Amino acid sequence: MRRFLESDTGFYYAVGLFTVLVFLGGLVVLAVVSPGDIGAIELGGLVVGFFLFILIFFVSVTVHRLEDRDER
């Protein structure tokens, strides 16, 4: 695990995973604190927007990883 985190791409993947976990935790807290205050449309937009952000993040990290292979 330590070797994985020592590389740039491994670190980026770990940060992305941590971000997803924080987002999911935030959704759980939101559901517990105010279950009726946010509508389905707003929640759907939030989740879809975050999904697109994370998708672009992981695609960028993957492209970075592939570029590193080409340089070697």
Secondary structure as GFF3:
##gff-version 3
##sequence-region A 1 72
A	DSSP	alpha_helix	2	6	.	.	.	ID=ss1
A	DSSP	alpha_helix	8	33	.	.	.	ID=ss2
A	DSSP	alpha_helix	40	71	.	.	.	ID=ss3
###
